[in-house]
Amino acid sequence: MALAVLATIAVVFALEWAQIFVITLLLGLLFAYTLNPLVVWLEQIRVPRVVGTTVVMAAVVCSLILGAYSLRGQFQTILDQVPEAVNKVSTGLASVRKGQTSTMQKVQTAASEIEKATSQAAGIDSTPKRPVTRVVIDTPGFKLGDFLWANSVGAVGLLGQASMVLFLTFFLLLSGDTYKRKLVRLTGPTFSNRKITVRILDDINESVQRYMSMLLATNVLVALLTWLALRWIGLENAGAWAVAAGLLHVIPYFGPAVTAAAIGMAAFMQFDALSMALLPAGASLAVATFVGTFVTTWMTGRIAKMNTAAVFVSLLFWAWLWGIWGMLLSIPITVIVKVVAQHVEQLEAIAELLGE
């Protein structure tokens, strides 16, 4: 038991230390699993794997670039409205704070009068208190150069990681079943071990592909329904907000909440009314809740047969370990762990905890 605890702690620290490498590897594996059926289909119609892989990767990259280019105007408008939105929200908070300050001043004045009256009734001389010396800490000012440099470095790192994921996906698709055959040979000469390994790899392949297909279908459904609702309400840049809702729906629980808050702020900027701000935010949250409850939950149950508590605990753990990337990868990692645990006798307890 002590060795197991120490090994678990060591694995957690190793995952945190090597998170950039591990996250890149996992993203490449997931994208390769997702796109592999298209490459296999091209192989079945006599297209060489090299050509099929190149065509599929080029189609995915061009689709992403075309989608971003077609919505660039709406996203630029949203980014231009950010300073005005921040100013408006800060003004509102300042007015609320001012109202609270005036209320506190009234309470303090009333308390002083009560104290003065009580002192006079008791015959105690109320001597004025010495004024309090206030210390003001001068914080360093905002430097635009430092801000631009920090954000440019972060953007370059993100682009570099995205490029590595694309190259890794390409090479994994190009290799086909090579690594699968190598893993089967590494398990040993016995037929039973090889049979278990093949079954585990096939189950992982099927579960991950079905989960990624479900994720794509539900995110497209969320984006479409959100776009229809926001267009009906009359919110500007409905297409960009719908795309953001579909992308953030990948993050369970927290993604829809962030989307609803951002849409509510944009609606408040446009309509300048709290009721009209709550309507599109509530519509976005209702769409995400409907799809998540009735579609995603049903499809996830049929794919992985995991209980909700285990999924939520896994989400909290990976979010604590890797942040946003942990939220994105938590469910695929849990699916893989459950599939492996189902076929290994020593890990049957983990499969029981993760199962329904």
Contacts in CASP RR format, 6 or more apart in sequence:
PFRMAT RR
TARGET T0000
AUTHOR 0000-0000-0000
METHOD contacts of the structure
MODEL  1
MALAVLATIAVVFALEWAQIFVITLLLGLLFAYTLNPLVVWLEQIRVPRV
VGTTVVMAAVVCSLILGAYSLRGQFQTILDQVPEAVNKVSTGLASVRKGQ
TSTMQKVQTAASEIEKATSQAAGIDSTPKRPVTRVVIDTPGFKLGDFLWA
NSVGAVGLLGQASMVLFLTFFLLLSGDTYKRKLVRLTGPTFSNRKITVRI
LDDINESVQRYMSMLLATNVLVALLTWLALRWIGLENAGAWAVAAGLLHV
IPYFGPAVTAAAIGMAAFMQFDALSMALLPAGASLAVATFVGTFVTTWMT
GRIAKMNTAAVFVSLLFWAWLWGIWGMLLSIPITVIVKVVAQHVEQLEAI
AELLGE
12 321 0 8 1.000
15 22 0 8 1.000
15 321 0 8 1.000
15 322 0 8 1.000
16 321 0 8 1.000
16 322 0 8 1.000
19 321 0 8 1.000
19 322 0 8 1.000
19 325 0 8 1.000
20 161 0 8 1.000
23 161 0 8 1.000
23 322 0 8 1.000
23 325 0 8 1.000
23 326 0 8 1.000
23 329 0 8 1.000
24 161 0 8 1.000
24 164 0 8 1.000
24 165 0 8 1.000
24 168 0 8 1.000
25 168 0 8 1.000
26 329 0 8 1.000
26 332 0 8 1.000
26 333 0 8 1.000
27 165 0 8 1.000
27 168 0 8 1.000
27 329 0 8 1.000
28 165 0 8 1.000
28 168 0 8 1.000
28 169 0 8 1.000
28 172 0 8 1.000
29 172 0 8 1.000
30 208 0 8 1.000
30 212 0 8 1.000
30 329 0 8 1.000
30 332 0 8 1.000
31 165 0 8 1.000
31 169 0 8 1.000
32 168 0 8 1.000
32 169 0 8 1.000
32 172 0 8 1.000
32 173 0 8 1.000
33 205 0 8 1.000
33 208 0 8 1.000
33 209 0 8 1.000
33 212 0 8 1.000
34 208 0 8 1.000
34 209 0 8 1.000
34 212 0 8 1.000
34 213 0 8 1.000
34 216 0 8 1.000
35 56 0 8 1.000
35 57 0 8 1.000
35 60 0 8 1.000
35 169 0 8 1.000
35 173 0 8 1.000
36 173 0 8 1.000
36 176 0 8 1.000
36 205 0 8 1.000
36 209 0 8 1.000
37 209 0 8 1.000
38 56 0 8 1.000
39 49 0 8 1.000
39 52 0 8 1.000
39 53 0 8 1.000
39 56 0 8 1.000
39 173 0 8 1.000
39 176 0 8 1.000
42 49 0 8 1.000
42 51 0 8 1.000
42 52 0 8 1.000
42 55 0 8 1.000
42 56 0 8 1.000
43 49 0 8 1.000
43 52 0 8 1.000
47 55 0 8 1.000
49 173 0 8 1.000
49 174 0 8 1.000
49 176 0 8 1.000
50 174 0 8 1.000
53 170 0 8 1.000
53 173 0 8 1.000
53 174 0 8 1.000
54 170 0 8 1.000
56 173 0 8 1.000
57 166 0 8 1.000
57 169 0 8 1.000
57 170 0 8 1.000
57 173 0 8 1.000
61 166 0 8 1.000
71 239 0 8 1.000
71 240 0 8 1.000
71 243 0 8 1.000
73 240 0 8 1.000
74 237 0 8 1.000
74 239 0 8 1.000
74 240 0 8 1.000
75 237 0 8 1.000
75 240 0 8 1.000
77 236 0 8 1.000
77 237 0 8 1.000
77 240 0 8 1.000
78 237 0 8 1.000
78 240 0 8 1.000
78 241 0 8 1.000
78 266 0 8 1.000
81 266 0 8 1.000
81 269 0 8 1.000
84 269 0 8 1.000
85 265 0 8 1.000
85 266 0 8 1.000
85 269 0 8 1.000
88 268 0 8 1.000
88 269 0 8 1.000
89 265 0 8 1.000
115 126 0 8 1.000
116 126 0 8 1.000
119 125 0 8 1.000
119 126 0 8 1.000
120 126 0 8 1.000
172 179 0 8 1.000
180 198 0 8 1.000
180 201 0 8 1.000
183 197 0 8 1.000
183 201 0 8 1.000
184 194 0 8 1.000
184 197 0 8 1.000
184 198 0 8 1.000
184 201 0 8 1.000
185 194 0 8 1.000
187 193 0 8 1.000
187 194 0 8 1.000
187 196 0 8 1.000
187 197 0 8 1.000
188 194 0 8 1.000
196 343 0 8 1.000
199 343 0 8 1.000
200 339 0 8 1.000
200 340 0 8 1.000
200 343 0 8 1.000
203 339 0 8 1.000
203 342 0 8 1.000
203 343 0 8 1.000
204 336 0 8 1.000
204 339 0 8 1.000
204 340 0 8 1.000
207 303 0 8 1.000
207 304 0 8 1.000
207 335 0 8 1.000
207 336 0 8 1.000
207 339 0 8 1.000
208 332 0 8 1.000
208 335 0 8 1.000
208 336 0 8 1.000
210 303 0 8 1.000
211 300 0 8 1.000
211 303 0 8 1.000
211 304 0 8 1.000
211 331 0 8 1.000
211 332 0 8 1.000
211 335 0 8 1.000
212 332 0 8 1.000
214 296 0 8 1.000
214 299 0 8 1.000
214 300 0 8 1.000
214 303 0 8 1.000
215 250 0 8 1.000
217 299 0 8 1.000
218 249 0 8 1.000
218 291 0 8 1.000
218 292 0 8 1.000
218 295 0 8 1.000
218 296 0 8 1.000
218 299 0 8 1.000
219 246 0 8 1.000
219 247 0 8 1.000
219 249 0 8 1.000
219 250 0 8 1.000
220 246 0 8 1.000
221 291 0 8 1.000
221 295 0 8 1.000
222 245 0 8 1.000
222 246 0 8 1.000
222 249 0 8 1.000
222 287 0 8 1.000
222 288 0 8 1.000
222 291 0 8 1.000
223 242 0 8 1.000
223 243 0 8 1.000
223 245 0 8 1.000
223 246 0 8 1.000
223 249 0 8 1.000
224 242 0 8 1.000
225 287 0 8 1.000
225 290 0 8 1.000
225 291 0 8 1.000
226 241 0 8 1.000
226 242 0 8 1.000
226 245 0 8 1.000
226 246 0 8 1.000
226 283 0 8 1.000
226 284 0 8 1.000
226 287 0 8 1.000
226 288 0 8 1.000
227 238 0 8 1.000
227 239 0 8 1.000
227 241 0 8 1.000
227 242 0 8 1.000
229 280 0 8 1.000
229 283 0 8 1.000
229 284 0 8 1.000
229 287 0 8 1.000
230 238 0 8 1.000
230 239 0 8 1.000
230 241 0 8 1.000
230 242 0 8 1.000
230 263 0 8 1.000
230 280 0 8 1.000
230 283 0 8 1.000
230 284 0 8 1.000
231 238 0 8 1.000
233 267 0 8 1.000
233 276 0 8 1.000
233 279 0 8 1.000
233 280 0 8 1.000
233 283 0 8 1.000
235 241 0 8 1.000
235 263 0 8 1.000
235 266 0 8 1.000
235 267 0 8 1.000
235 270 0 8 1.000
235 280 0 8 1.000
236 266 0 8 1.000
236 270 0 8 1.000
237 266 0 8 1.000
241 259 0 8 1.000
241 262 0 8 1.000
241 263 0 8 1.000
241 266 0 8 1.000
241 284 0 8 1.000
244 259 0 8 1.000
244 262 0 8 1.000
245 256 0 8 1.000
245 259 0 8 1.000
245 263 0 8 1.000
245 284 0 8 1.000
245 287 0 8 1.000
245 288 0 8 1.000
246 259 0 8 1.000
248 255 0 8 1.000
248 256 0 8 1.000
248 258 0 8 1.000
248 259 0 8 1.000
249 255 0 8 1.000
249 256 0 8 1.000
249 259 0 8 1.000
249 288 0 8 1.000
249 291 0 8 1.000
250 328 0 8 1.000
251 258 0 8 1.000
251 324 0 8 1.000
251 327 0 8 1.000
251 328 0 8 1.000
252 311 0 8 1.000
252 312 0 8 1.000
252 315 0 8 1.000
252 327 0 8 1.000
252 330 0 8 1.000
252 331 0 8 1.000
253 312 0 8 1.000
253 315 0 8 1.000
254 319 0 8 1.000
254 327 0 8 1.000
255 288 0 8 1.000
256 284 0 8 1.000
256 285 0 8 1.000
256 288 0 8 1.000
256 289 0 8 1.000
257 285 0 8 1.000
259 284 0 8 1.000
259 288 0 8 1.000
260 281 0 8 1.000
260 282 0 8 1.000
260 284 0 8 1.000
260 285 0 8 1.000
260 288 0 8 1.000
261 281 0 8 1.000
263 280 0 8 1.000
263 281 0 8 1.000
263 284 0 8 1.000
264 277 0 8 1.000
264 278 0 8 1.000
264 280 0 8 1.000
264 281 0 8 1.000
265 277 0 8 1.000
266 280 0 8 1.000
267 276 0 8 1.000
267 277 0 8 1.000
267 279 0 8 1.000
267 280 0 8 1.000
267 281 0 8 1.000
268 274 0 8 1.000
268 276 0 8 1.000
268 277 0 8 1.000
270 276 0 8 1.000
271 277 0 8 1.000
297 308 0 8 1.000
300 306 0 8 1.000
300 311 0 8 1.000
300 331 0 8 1.000
301 356 0 8 1.000
303 335 0 8 1.000
304 334 0 8 1.000
304 335 0 8 1.000
304 338 0 8 1.000
305 355 0 8 1.000
305 356 0 8 1.000
306 334 0 8 1.000
306 335 0 8 1.000
306 338 0 8 1.000
306 354 0 8 1.000
306 355 0 8 1.000
306 356 0 8 1.000
307 354 0 8 1.000
307 355 0 8 1.000
307 356 0 8 1.000
310 334 0 8 1.000
310 353 0 8 1.000
310 354 0 8 1.000
310 355 0 8 1.000
311 330 0 8 1.000
311 331 0 8 1.000
311 334 0 8 1.000
314 330 0 8 1.000
314 331 0 8 1.000
314 333 0 8 1.000
314 334 0 8 1.000
315 327 0 8 1.000
315 330 0 8 1.000
315 331 0 8 1.000
317 330 0 8 1.000
318 326 0 8 1.000
318 327 0 8 1.000
318 329 0 8 1.000
318 330 0 8 1.000
318 333 0 8 1.000
319 326 0 8 1.000
319 327 0 8 1.000
319 330 0 8 1.000
322 329 0 8 1.000
334 354 0 8 1.000
337 350 0 8 1.000
337 354 0 8 1.000
338 350 0 8 1.000
338 351 0 8 1.000
338 354 0 8 1.000
338 355 0 8 1.000
340 347 0 8 1.000
341 347 0 8 1.000
341 348 0 8 1.000
341 350 0 8 1.000
341 351 0 8 1.000
341 354 0 8 1.000
342 348 0 8 1.000
342 351 0 8 1.000
END
